[in-house]
Amino acid sequence: MFYRDGFFWGMHLIWWAIWFVALGWIFFAPSGTSDAEINEDDPVTTLKIRFAKGEISKEEYEQSRNLLRSDK
């Protein structure tokens, strides 16, 4: 019935395309972690963020930074 006028074949191709896009999205989408989240574990980065927020003074920042750098 639908095979001769091409309607069925067109819908069939559309469904295959939808499945390929969905599977590609699942397997090739970037993961949830970013470089910014990974670098937040760095103590110097955390120290910089605290200083930028005003949680610590300039003297505390420099003292802590020097202490962290001397351990390496």
Biopython code that builds the backbone (N, CA, C, O; Angstrom):
import numpy as np
from Bio.PDB.StructureBuilder import StructureBuilder

atoms = [
    (1, "MET", "N", (0.821, -1.180, 0.000)),
    (1, "MET", "CA", (0.000, 0.000, 0.000)),
    (1, "MET", "C", (0.879, 1.263, 0.000)),
    (1, "MET", "O", (0.769, 2.078, -0.917)),
    (2, "PHE", "N", (1.734, 1.440, 0.992)),
    (2, "PHE", "CA", (2.563, 2.635, 1.058)),
    (2, "PHE", "C", (3.916, 2.448, 0.381)),
    (2, "PHE", "O", (4.668, 3.413, 0.236)),
    (3, "TYR", "N", (4.234, 1.244, -0.027)),
    (3, "TYR", "CA", (5.560, 0.991, -0.576)),
    (3, "TYR", "C", (5.750, 1.612, -1.953)),
    (3, "TYR", "O", (6.873, 1.976, -2.300)),
    (4, "ARG", "N", (4.719, 1.743, -2.731)),
    (4, "ARG", "CA", (4.869, 2.146, -4.126)),
    (4, "ARG", "C", (5.024, 3.655, -4.303)),
    (4, "ARG", "O", (5.672, 4.095, -5.253)),
    (5, "ASP", "N", (4.449, 4.446, -3.421)),
    (5, "ASP", "CA", (4.574, 5.884, -3.619)),
    (5, "ASP", "C", (5.747, 6.485, -2.832)),
    (5, "ASP", "O", (5.964, 7.695, -2.893)),
    (6, "GLY", "N", (6.495, 5.673, -2.105)),
    (6, "GLY", "CA", (7.698, 6.124, -1.444)),
    (6, "GLY", "C", (7.482, 6.717, -0.061)),
    (6, "GLY", "O", (8.456, 7.051, 0.614)),
    (7, "PHE", "N", (6.245, 6.857, 0.380)),
    (7, "PHE", "CA", (5.966, 7.446, 1.682)),
    (7, "PHE", "C", (6.563, 6.617, 2.806)),
    (7, "PHE", "O", (7.181, 7.165, 3.719)),
    (8, "PHE", "N", (6.386, 5.312, 2.751)),
    (8, "PHE", "CA", (6.902, 4.442, 3.812)),
    (8, "PHE", "C", (8.419, 4.506, 3.875)),
    (8, "PHE", "O", (8.984, 4.574, 4.967)),
    (9, "TRP", "N", (9.083, 4.485, 2.747)),
    (9, "TRP", "CA", (10.553, 4.500, 2.737)),
    (9, "TRP", "C", (11.083, 5.809, 3.317)),
    (9, "TRP", "O", (12.091, 5.807, 4.024)),
    (10, "GLY", "N", (10.428, 6.906, 3.032)),
    (10, "GLY", "CA", (10.850, 8.192, 3.575)),
    (10, "GLY", "C", (10.725, 8.233, 5.089)),
    (10, "GLY", "O", (11.634, 8.717, 5.764)),
    (11, "MET", "N", (9.647, 7.750, 5.628)),
    (11, "MET", "CA", (9.466, 7.716, 7.075)),
    (11, "MET", "C", (10.462, 6.750, 7.716)),
    (11, "MET", "O", (10.950, 6.996, 8.819)),
    (12, "HIS", "N", (10.755, 5.671, 7.033)),
    (12, "HIS", "CA", (11.725, 4.706, 7.539)),
    (12, "HIS", "C", (13.102, 5.363, 7.688)),
    (12, "HIS", "O", (13.772, 5.165, 8.702)),
    (13, "LEU", "N", (13.524, 6.128, 6.706)),
    (13, "LEU", "CA", (14.806, 6.822, 6.766)),
    (13, "LEU", "C", (14.836, 7.875, 7.878)),
    (13, "LEU", "O", (15.857, 8.061, 8.539)),
    (14, "ILE", "N", (13.718, 8.555, 8.075)),
    (14, "ILE", "CA", (13.655, 9.557, 9.139)),
    (14, "ILE", "C", (13.838, 8.902, 10.503)),
    (14, "ILE", "O", (14.558, 9.438, 11.345)),
    (15, "TRP", "N", (13.211, 7.772, 10.736)),
    (15, "TRP", "CA", (13.358, 7.082, 12.025)),
    (15, "TRP", "C", (14.786, 6.592, 12.227)),
    (15, "TRP", "O", (15.308, 6.664, 13.339)),
    (16, "TRP", "N", (15.425, 6.095, 11.170)),
    (16, "TRP", "CA", (16.825, 5.685, 11.295)),
    (16, "TRP", "C", (17.706, 6.884, 11.637)),
    (16, "TRP", "O", (18.618, 6.774, 12.457)),
    (17, "ALA", "N", (17.437, 8.013, 11.016)),
    (17, "ALA", "CA", (18.214, 9.220, 11.307)),
    (17, "ALA", "C", (18.024, 9.652, 12.756)),
    (17, "ALA", "O", (18.984, 10.049, 13.416)),
    (18, "ILE", "N", (16.801, 9.576, 13.251)),
    (18, "ILE", "CA", (16.539, 9.935, 14.653)),
    (18, "ILE", "C", (17.316, 9.017, 15.580)),
    (18, "ILE", "O", (17.911, 9.487, 16.550)),
    (19, "TRP", "N", (17.326, 7.723, 15.305)),
    (19, "TRP", "CA", (18.056, 6.775, 16.151)),
    (19, "TRP", "C", (19.561, 7.033, 16.116)),
    (19, "TRP", "O", (20.221, 6.967, 17.153)),
    (20, "PHE", "N", (20.109, 7.326, 14.939)),
    (20, "PHE", "CA", (21.546, 7.598, 14.841)),
    (20, "PHE", "C", (21.925, 8.862, 15.618)),
    (20, "PHE", "O", (22.953, 8.891, 16.296)),
    (21, "VAL", "N", (21.110, 9.885, 15.521)),
    (21, "VAL", "CA", (21.382, 11.115, 16.265)),
    (21, "VAL", "C", (21.300, 10.859, 17.765)),
    (21, "VAL", "O", (22.156, 11.320, 18.521)),
    (22, "ALA", "N", (20.281, 10.131, 18.198)),
    (22, "ALA", "CA", (20.120, 9.846, 19.632)),
    (22, "ALA", "C", (21.289, 9.021, 20.166)),
    (22, "ALA", "O", (21.810, 9.321, 21.240)),
    (23, "LEU", "N", (21.704, 7.998, 19.443)),
    (23, "LEU", "CA", (22.825, 7.170, 19.886)),
    (23, "LEU", "C", (24.135, 7.948, 19.847)),
    (23, "LEU", "O", (24.973, 7.789, 20.735)),
    (24, "GLY", "N", (24.319, 8.781, 18.836)),
    (24, "GLY", "CA", (25.524, 9.608, 18.773)),
    (24, "GLY", "C", (25.582, 10.576, 19.933)),
    (24, "GLY", "O", (26.649, 10.809, 20.501)),
    (25, "TRP", "N", (24.444, 11.140, 20.285)),
    (25, "TRP", "CA", (24.396, 12.069, 21.406)),
    (25, "TRP", "C", (24.753, 11.356, 22.707)),
    (25, "TRP", "O", (25.475, 11.909, 23.537)),
    (26, "ILE", "N", (24.263, 10.157, 22.889)),
    (26, "ILE", "CA", (24.532, 9.394, 24.114)),
    (26, "ILE", "C", (26.012, 9.046, 24.223)),
    (26, "ILE", "O", (26.607, 9.208, 25.288)),
    (27, "PHE", "N", (26.608, 8.575, 23.142)),
    (27, "PHE", "CA", (27.976, 8.075, 23.205)),
    (27, "PHE", "C", (29.046, 9.140, 23.008)),
    (27, "PHE", "O", (30.167, 8.964, 23.485)),
    (28, "PHE", "N", (28.744, 10.229, 22.329)),
    (28, "PHE", "CA", (29.771, 11.213, 22.016)),
    (28, "PHE", "C", (29.570, 12.560, 22.697)),
    (28, "PHE", "O", (30.313, 13.501, 22.418)),
    (29, "ALA", "N", (28.593, 12.676, 23.576)),
    (29, "ALA", "CA", (28.386, 13.927, 24.298)),
    (29, "ALA", "C", (29.507, 14.101, 25.324)),
    (29, "ALA", "O", (29.986, 13.113, 25.880)),
    (30, "PRO", "N", (29.928, 15.325, 25.580)),
    (30, "PRO", "CA", (30.986, 15.534, 26.579)),
    (30, "PRO", "C", (30.519, 15.124, 27.969)),
    (30, "PRO", "O", (29.329, 15.163, 28.280)),
    (31, "SER", "N", (31.467, 14.738, 28.786)),
    (31, "SER", "CA", (31.116, 14.310, 30.132)),
    (31, "SER", "C", (30.743, 15.507, 30.992)),
    (31, "SER", "O", (30.915, 16.654, 30.580)),
    (32, "GLY", "N", (30.239, 15.242, 32.174)),
    (32, "GLY", "CA", (29.764, 16.296, 33.055)),
    (32, "GLY", "C", (30.861, 17.067, 33.759)),
    (32, "GLY", "O", (30.597, 18.154, 34.271)),
    (33, "THR", "N", (32.075, 16.556, 33.808)),
    (33, "THR", "CA", (33.139, 17.271, 34.498)),
    (33, "THR", "C", (33.896, 18.145, 33.516)),
    (33, "THR", "O", (34.152, 17.746, 32.380)),
    (34, "SER", "N", (34.244, 19.311, 33.954)),
    (34, "SER", "CA", (35.000, 20.220, 33.107)),
    (34, "SER", "C", (36.369, 20.467, 33.727)),
    (34, "SER", "O", (36.630, 20.065, 34.861)),
    (35, "ASP", "N", (37.229, 21.124, 32.978)),
    (35, "ASP", "CA", (38.557, 21.443, 33.481)),
    (35, "ASP", "C", (38.493, 22.370, 34.686)),
    (35, "ASP", "O", (39.322, 22.278, 35.592)),
    (36, "ALA", "N", (37.514, 23.260, 34.697)),
    (36, "ALA", "CA", (37.381, 24.191, 35.822)),
    (36, "ALA", "C", (37.063, 23.436, 37.109)),
    (36, "ALA", "O", (37.578, 23.784, 38.171)),
    (37, "GLU", "N", (36.219, 22.405, 37.027)),
    (37, "GLU", "CA", (35.884, 21.628, 38.219)),
    (37, "GLU", "C", (37.082, 20.819, 38.704)),
    (37, "GLU", "O", (37.269, 20.646, 39.908)),
    (38, "ILE", "N", (37.883, 20.330, 37.784)),
    (38, "ILE", "CA", (39.056, 19.547, 38.160)),
    (38, "ILE", "C", (40.107, 20.436, 38.805)),
    (38, "ILE", "O", (40.737, 20.033, 39.783)),
    (39, "ASN", "N", (40.307, 21.638, 38.277)),
    (39, "ASN", "CA", (41.330, 22.548, 38.791)),
    (39, "ASN", "C", (40.956, 23.171, 40.130)),
    (39, "ASN", "O", (41.825, 23.726, 40.803)),
    (40, "GLU", "N", (39.692, 23.096, 40.537)),
    (40, "GLU", "CA", (39.295, 23.663, 41.811)),
    (40, "GLU", "C", (39.917, 22.911, 42.986)),
    (40, "GLU", "O", (39.971, 23.444, 44.094)),
    (41, "ASP", "N", (40.378, 21.706, 42.768)),
    (41, "ASP", "CA", (41.013, 20.939, 43.834)),
    (41, "ASP", "C", (42.413, 21.457, 44.141)),
    (41, "ASP", "O", (42.985, 21.110, 45.174)),
    (42, "ASP", "N", (42.961, 22.267, 43.279)),
    (42, "ASP", "CA", (44.280, 22.831, 43.479)),
    (42, "ASP", "C", (44.219, 23.847, 44.627)),
    (42, "ASP", "O", (43.403, 24.768, 44.583)),
    (43, "PRO", "N", (45.061, 23.695, 45.646)),
    (43, "PRO", "CA", (44.982, 24.604, 46.804)),
    (43, "PRO", "C", (45.278, 26.063, 46.455)),
    (43, "PRO", "O", (44.690, 26.966, 47.050)),
    (44, "VAL", "N", (46.174, 26.308, 45.505)),
    (44, "VAL", "CA", (46.481, 27.683, 45.130)),
    (44, "VAL", "C", (45.266, 28.329, 44.466)),
    (44, "VAL", "O", (44.977, 29.502, 44.705)),
    (45, "THR", "N", (44.556, 27.568, 43.636)),
    (45, "THR", "CA", (43.347, 28.086, 42.997)),
    (45, "THR", "C", (42.286, 28.408, 44.038)),
    (45, "THR", "O", (41.631, 29.447, 43.959)),
    (46, "THR", "N", (42.116, 27.531, 45.005)),
    (46, "THR", "CA", (41.160, 27.772, 46.083)),
    (46, "THR", "C", (41.552, 29.021, 46.866)),
    (46, "THR", "O", (40.693, 29.815, 47.247)),
    (47, "LEU", "N", (42.832, 29.189, 47.100)),
    (47, "LEU", "CA", (43.336, 30.360, 47.808)),
    (47, "LEU", "C", (43.038, 31.638, 47.017)),
    (47, "LEU", "O", (42.624, 32.644, 47.593)),
    (48, "LYS", "N", (43.248, 31.596, 45.702)),
    (48, "LYS", "CA", (42.965, 32.754, 44.852)),
    (48, "LYS", "C", (41.479, 33.115, 44.884)),
    (48, "LYS", "O", (41.117, 34.291, 44.930)),
    (49, "ILE", "N", (40.639, 32.106, 44.860)),
    (49, "ILE", "CA", (39.190, 32.343, 44.894)),
    (49, "ILE", "C", (38.793, 32.983, 46.219)),
    (49, "ILE", "O", (38.011, 33.933, 46.246)),
    (50, "ARG", "N", (39.333, 32.462, 47.315)),
    (50, "ARG", "CA", (39.017, 33.038, 48.628)),
    (50, "ARG", "C", (39.479, 34.489, 48.715)),
    (50, "ARG", "O", (38.781, 35.329, 49.285)),
    (51, "PHE", "N", (40.652, 34.790, 48.155)),
    (51, "PHE", "CA", (41.166, 36.156, 48.169)),
    (51, "PHE", "C", (40.278, 37.072, 47.318)),
    (51, "PHE", "O", (39.986, 38.205, 47.702)),
    (52, "ALA", "N", (39.860, 36.566, 46.168)),
    (52, "ALA", "CA", (39.007, 37.362, 45.281)),
    (52, "ALA", "C", (37.648, 37.652, 45.919)),
    (52, "ALA", "O", (37.074, 38.718, 45.695)),
    (53, "LYS", "N", (37.139, 36.724, 46.701)),
    (53, "LYS", "CA", (35.854, 36.928, 47.378)),
    (53, "LYS", "C", (35.981, 37.842, 48.601)),
    (53, "LYS", "O", (34.978, 38.312, 49.137)),
    (54, "GLY", "N", (37.205, 38.089, 49.032)),
    (54, "GLY", "CA", (37.419, 38.939, 50.193)),
    (54, "GLY", "C", (37.368, 38.193, 51.513)),
    (54, "GLY", "O", (37.246, 38.814, 52.569)),
    (55, "GLU", "N", (37.460, 36.867, 51.470)),
    (55, "GLU", "CA", (37.422, 36.070, 52.685)),
    (55, "GLU", "C", (38.725, 36.163, 53.476)),
    (55, "GLU", "O", (38.724, 35.993, 54.695)),
    (56, "ILE", "N", (39.831, 36.431, 52.790)),
    (56, "ILE", "CA", (41.131, 36.548, 53.460)),
    (56, "ILE", "C", (41.800, 37.847, 53.018)),
    (56, "ILE", "O", (41.508, 38.375, 51.945)),
    (57, "SER", "N", (42.678, 38.340, 53.840)),
    (57, "SER", "CA", (43.383, 39.590, 53.516)),
    (57, "SER", "C", (44.563, 39.307, 52.590)),
    (57, "SER", "O", (44.907, 38.157, 52.318)),
    (58, "LYS", "N", (45.175, 40.401, 52.112)),
    (58, "LYS", "CA", (46.320, 40.276, 51.214)),
    (58, "LYS", "C", (47.491, 39.606, 51.917)),
    (58, "LYS", "O", (48.189, 38.786, 51.321)),
    (59, "GLU", "N", (47.705, 39.948, 53.166)),
    (59, "GLU", "CA", (48.803, 39.350, 53.934)),
    (59, "GLU", "C", (48.585, 37.851, 54.127)),
    (59, "GLU", "O", (49.512, 37.056, 53.973)),
    (60, "GLU", "N", (47.359, 37.475, 54.465)),
    (60, "GLU", "CA", (47.052, 36.048, 54.633)),
    (60, "GLU", "C", (47.233, 35.292, 53.321)),
    (60, "GLU", "O", (47.749, 34.175, 53.293)),
    (61, "TYR", "N", (46.793, 35.936, 52.226)),
    (61, "TYR", "CA", (46.933, 35.312, 50.912)),
    (61, "TYR", "C", (48.399, 35.074, 50.569)),
    (61, "TYR", "O", (48.773, 33.973, 50.165)),
    (62, "GLU", "N", (49.226, 36.098, 50.728)),
    (62, "GLU", "CA", (50.642, 35.968, 50.377)),
    (62, "GLU", "C", (51.349, 34.964, 51.278)),
    (62, "GLU", "O", (52.174, 34.180, 50.808)),
    (63, "GLN", "N", (51.031, 34.984, 52.562)),
    (63, "GLN", "CA", (51.646, 34.034, 53.486)),
    (63, "GLN", "C", (51.257, 32.599, 53.127)),
    (63, "GLN", "O", (52.113, 31.716, 53.084)),
    (64, "SER", "N", (49.995, 32.373, 52.875)),
    (64, "SER", "CA", (49.530, 31.026, 52.526)),
    (64, "SER", "C", (50.091, 30.578, 51.181)),
    (64, "SER", "O", (50.473, 29.418, 51.021)),
    (65, "ARG", "N", (50.141, 31.488, 50.219)),
    (65, "ARG", "CA", (50.681, 31.153, 48.897)),
    (65, "ARG", "C", (52.156, 30.768, 48.996)),
    (65, "ARG", "O", (52.588, 29.780, 48.401)),
    (66, "ASN", "N", (52.919, 31.547, 49.746)),
    (66, "ASN", "CA", (54.337, 31.220, 49.923)),
    (66, "ASN", "C", (54.516, 29.881, 50.628)),
    (66, "ASN", "O", (55.412, 29.107, 50.292)),
    (67, "LEU", "N", (53.664, 29.616, 51.600)),
    (67, "LEU", "CA", (53.732, 28.332, 52.309)),
    (67, "LEU", "C", (53.426, 27.171, 51.369)),
    (67, "LEU", "O", (54.106, 26.146, 51.398)),
    (68, "LEU", "N", (52.399, 27.336, 50.536)),
    (68, "LEU", "CA", (52.032, 26.264, 49.588)),
    (68, "LEU", "C", (53.123, 26.059, 48.533)),
    (68, "LEU", "O", (53.425, 24.925, 48.162)),
    (69, "ARG", "N", (53.703, 27.136, 48.060)),
    (69, "ARG", "CA", (54.744, 27.014, 47.033)),
    (69, "ARG", "C", (56.033, 26.425, 47.595)),
    (69, "ARG", "O", (56.769, 25.760, 46.865)),
    (70, "SER", "N", (56.322, 26.652, 48.874)),
    (70, "SER", "CA", (57.550, 26.109, 49.459)),
    (70, "SER", "C", (57.457, 24.602, 49.671)),
    (70, "SER", "O", (58.481, 23.926, 49.774)),
    (71, "ASP", "N", (56.233, 24.071, 49.738)),
    (71, "ASP", "CA", (56.062, 22.619, 49.928)),
    (71, "ASP", "C", (56.340, 21.841, 48.665)),
    (71, "ASP", "O", (56.574, 20.634, 48.728)),
    (72, "LYS", "N", (56.323, 22.484, 47.541)),
    (72, "LYS", "CA", (56.481, 21.755, 46.272)),
    (72, "LYS", "C", (57.900, 21.518, 45.937)),
    (72, "LYS", "O", (58.199, 20.918, 44.904)),
]
sb = StructureBuilder()
sb.init_structure("model")
sb.init_model(0)
sb.init_chain("A")
sb.init_seg("    ")
for serial, (resi, resn, name, xyz) in enumerate(atoms, 1):
    if name == "N":
        sb.init_residue(resn, " ", resi, " ")
    sb.init_atom(name, np.array(xyz, "f"), 0.0, 1.0, " ", f" {name:<3s}", serial, name[0])
structure = sb.get_structure()
